[in-house]
């Protein structure tokens, strides 16, 4: 029955399907995707199946990468920066989905405590850096001070200037301590951000994601852009370059980010 249904749909939609496409549609994953949507859409189903298969392939490589890092006592730091709702958290979850939870940590720091406000700015991040054999994913990082804090008035000009004068040397020190440092910036359009915000507002399960800072993001779009451009220009160094991920399509962004990690770290 599934074969007949697929061939019938092929005829109705007049879609060119290769033998490989038909095999994917008839697979367990393909059938689940096909009938899991309210509307049967072959092109969408094929895209979803190909994405899932590629993702699984990359996740298997991440397991190998982590095993190499553990065995060789390597330290890995991966930063995820970008506007609100850019897809940073979703990309981190896909990267971490199948690796050993004992050897990685996701860091998403809250507002500094009173004691932390009196410390050297980078101190609270130093305390979260990985030990040998560990991976740390930063869901936003010290770069809060380069964009989010000045835009929202959470730091003054002197604090901002001090950060910008120190950050490149700070990252040099991290790398010099035998640590791999990868910096991602997830870039989305203003229209896509508004669309994602609206989807979150409509969802009873996701509404908690919208913070007061998020609610102001559209109004402050141009201010974010100004500080973002300065950050990307002044902190894109040879030792720690920014990797810009076009993130309007979440699936493509996730695959691109994981693919870069697999290329950047010589785990093989």
C-alpha positions in Angstrom: 0.0 0.0 0.0 2.7 2.6 0.8 4.4 1.9 -2.6 1.1 2.4 -4.4 0.3 5.5 -2.5 3.7 7.0 -3.2 3.5 6.2 -6.9 0.0 7.6 -7.1 1.2 10.8 -5.4 4.1 11.0 -7.8 1.7 10.9 -10.7 -0.6 13.5 -9.2 2.1 15.9 -8.3 4.2 15.1 -11.4 7.4 15.1 -9.4 10.5 13.6 -10.8 11.6 10.9 -8.3 14.8 8.9 -8.5 15.1 5.4 -7.2 17.0 6.8 -4.3 14.1 9.2 -3.6 11.6 6.4 -3.6 13.8 4.3 -1.3 14.0 7.2 1.1 10.2 7.8 1.0 9.6 4.1 1.6 12.0 3.9 4.5 10.7 3.9 8.1 11.9 7.4 8.5 10.4 8.5 5.3 7.0 7.0 6.0 7.0 8.5 9.5 7.7 11.9 8.1 5.2 11.6 5.2 2.2 10.6 7.4 3.3 12.7 10.4 2.3 16.0 8.6 -1.2 17.2 8.2 -0.7 17.6 4.4 1.1 15.0 2.4 4.0 16.8 0.7 6.6 14.7 -1.1 9.2 17.5 -1.6 9.0 18.5 2.1 9.2 14.9 3.2 12.3 14.3 1.1 14.0 17.4 2.5 13.2 16.3 6.0 14.5 12.8 5.5 17.7 13.9 3.8 18.3 16.4 6.7 17.7 13.7 9.4 20.0 11.3 7.7 22.8 13.9 7.2 22.3 15.0 10.8 22.7 11.4 12.1 25.8 11.0 10.0 27.3 14.2 11.5 26.3 13.3 15.0 28.0 9.9 14.7 31.2 11.8 13.7 30.8 14.1 16.8 30.8 10.9 18.9 34.2 10.0 17.4 35.4 13.6 17.8 34.5 13.5 21.5 36.2 10.1 22.0 39.4 11.5 20.4 39.2 14.6 22.7 38.8 12.4 25.8 41.6 10.0 24.8 44.0 12.9 24.0 42.8 15.2 26.8 41.9 18.0 24.4 39.8 21.0 25.5 37.1 22.4 23.2 35.2 25.6 23.5 32.4 26.5 21.1 30.7 29.8 21.3 27.2 30.5 19.9 26.3 34.1 19.4 23.5 35.8 17.4 20.3 37.7 17.8 17.4 36.5 19.9 15.6 33.5 18.3 18.5 32.9 15.8 18.5 29.2 16.6 21.6 29.0 18.8 20.0 26.7 21.4 18.6 24.3 18.8 22.0 23.9 17.1 23.6 23.2 20.5 21.0 20.5 21.3 21.7 18.8 18.0 25.4 18.8 18.6 25.1 17.5 22.1 22.3 15.0 21.4 24.4 11.8 21.3 27.8 12.6 22.8 28.7 11.5 26.4 27.0 13.9 28.9 29.8 13.3 31.4 32.3 15.0 29.1 30.5 18.1 27.9 28.6 21.1 29.5 26.2 23.7 28.1 26.8 27.1 29.7 24.2 29.8 29.5 25.0 32.3 32.3 22.4 34.4 34.0 22.8 38.0 35.1 26.0 38.5 37.2 25.7 38.3 41.0 26.8 41.2 43.1 30.2 39.5 43.8 30.7 38.7 40.1 30.0 42.3 39.1 33.0 43.3 41.2 35.3 40.8 39.5 37.3 41.0 36.3 34.6 40.6 33.7 36.1 37.5 32.2 36.4 35.7 35.5 33.0 34.1 35.5 33.7 32.7 32.1 37.2 31.4 33.0 35.5 29.4 35.8 33.4 27.6 33.1 36.2 26.7 30.7 36.7 23.0 30.1 39.1 20.6 31.8 41.1 18.2 29.6 38.9 15.9 27.7 35.9 18.1 28.0 33.7 20.2 25.6 31.9 23.4 26.6 29.2 24.9 24.5 28.5 28.6 25.4 24.9 29.6 24.6 25.9 33.3 24.5 29.3 34.0 26.0 31.6 36.9 27.1 30.4 38.6 23.9 27.3 39.7 25.8 29.3 42.7 26.6 30.0 43.5 22.9 26.4 43.7 21.8 23.6 42.8 24.2 24.8 44.7 27.2 25.5 48.1 25.6 22.4 47.9 23.5 20.2 47.4 26.6 22.1 49.7 28.9 23.5 46.8 31.1 27.1 48.2 30.9 28.6 51.7 30.6 30.9 53.0 27.9 34.1 52.4 30.0 33.2 48.8 30.6 32.4 48.3 26.9 35.7 49.8 25.8 37.7 47.8 28.4 36.1 44.6 27.2 36.8 45.4 23.5 40.5 46.1 24.3 41.0 42.8 26.2 38.9 40.2 24.5 41.3 39.3 21.7 44.2 38.8 24.1 41.9 36.8 26.4 41.1 34.4 23.5 44.8 34.1 22.7 45.3 32.9 26.3 42.6 30.4 25.9 44.1 29.0 22.7 47.6 29.0 24.2 46.3 26.7 26.9 45.9 24.0 24.3 42.2 24.7 23.8 40.3 24.6 20.5 38.1 27.7 20.3 35.3 28.0 17.7 33.1 31.1 17.4 29.8 31.0 15.6 27.6 33.9 14.8 24.0 32.9 13.8 22.7 35.6 11.4 19.0 36.0 10.7 16.9 38.7 9.0 14.6 41.0 10.9 11.6 39.4 9.2 12.6 35.9 10.2 13.2 37.0 13.8 9.7 38.6 14.0 8.2 35.4 12.5 9.9 33.2 15.1 8.8 35.6 17.9 5.3 35.3 16.7 5.5 31.5 16.6 6.8 31.5 20.2 4.0 33.8 21.4 1.4 31.4 19.9 2.8 28.3 21.6 1.9 27.5 25.2 5.0 25.3 25.4 7.5 27.9 24.1 6.1 31.2 25.5 8.5 31.2 28.4 11.4 31.7 25.9 10.4 35.3 25.3 12.2 37.5 27.9 11.7 41.3 28.3 15.0 41.7 26.4 13.6 39.6 23.5 10.4 41.7 23.4 12.5 44.8 22.7 14.7 43.2 20.1 12.8 44.3 17.0 12.6 47.9 18.1 16.4 47.9 18.9 17.3 46.1 15.6 19.4 48.9 14.2 21.3 49.3 17.5 22.0 45.6 17.6 23.3 45.8 14.0 25.7 48.7 14.8 27.3 46.9 17.7 27.3 43.5 15.9 29.2 45.0 13.0 31.8 46.5 15.3 32.2 43.2 17.2 32.6 41.1 14.0 35.1 43.5 12.6 37.3 44.1 15.7 37.3 40.6 17.1 37.6 38.5 13.9 41.2 37.5 14.4 43.5 35.0 12.7 43.7 33.0 15.9 39.9 33.1 16.6 37.9 34.0 13.5 34.1 34.4 13.4 32.2 31.7 11.5 29.0 33.4 10.1 26.1 31.0 9.8 23.1 32.2 7.7 20.4 30.9 10.0 17.0 31.8 8.4 16.8 28.0 7.6 17.4 26.2 10.9 18.1 22.8 9.4 20.8 24.2 7.0 22.3 26.3 9.8 22.7 23.3 12.1 24.3 21.1 9.5 26.7 23.9 8.5 27.7 24.5 12.1 28.3 20.8 12.9 30.2 20.4 9.6 32.5 23.3 10.5 33.3 21.7 13.9 34.1 18.4 12.3 36.5 20.2 9.8 38.1 22.5 12.3 39.1 19.9 14.9 41.6 17.3 13.6 40.0 14.3 15.5 40.8 11.8 12.7 
